[in-house]
């Protein structure tokens, strides 16, 4: 899981919470009535938010079940964690006791299910708590209330969405860097075989990409495989690799995703 540099919000002491509306525009309204915010969320979403609470002290949340249901939160209480229950597979977020986290955290990491932590050492400060529970999307400090539960869940879900968006952006950047690297290698190999300029070769790669209905990066990977991969050491391939390429368009048409394909 990717680590994030922006600060974790200490959920629980919501009366003292200050939201940076510039960084979190979706949370700017949280300075208003918290239960009112929860009702607004319920109107915008046709389905309730499914929440499962785990831990021996999960009963402290049980008293708020009916009230939370009225504002769009379907709260399930499960004193003992098990990843085979239907509650887990259908939940949107979990609230887990710190004492249970060592057992169930691997499951949360594998499923990318967001979770909040409660029943911690209240003597810890924000930085210490975040260092101890880096994968959590928030944490309760002190006794919960209807308002604090609503706020904490919304903050946790918002942070989870931010994490997913950030991870997707980082993956997109990584993919683009790798695709550019592959295209550069393929272009260099073809330049040595054809004597053509890089922009001419890239135009040909794009052209065969459209014709074969393949991504440019996949075409580049296939070019690298044919011209330099150790897996193709047949006499026929030795001849292909030893000869200069006179007509790049015809060579690409005949070799890329053709007879030499895996």
Secondary structure, DSSP 8 states (H G I E B T S, - for coil): -----S-----S-GGG----TTT-GGGGGGGS-HHHHHHHHHHH-SS-EEEEEESTTTHHHHTTHHHHHHTTEEEEEESS--TTSHHHHH-SEEEEEGGGHHHHHHHHHHHT--EEEES--TTS-HHHHHHHTTT-SEE--SS--HHHHHHHHHHHHHHHHHHHHHHHHHHHHHHHHHHHHHHHHHHHHHHHHH---HHHHHHHHHHHHHHHT--HHHHHHHHHHHHH-TT--SHHHHHHHHS--S-HHHHHHHHTTTTT--
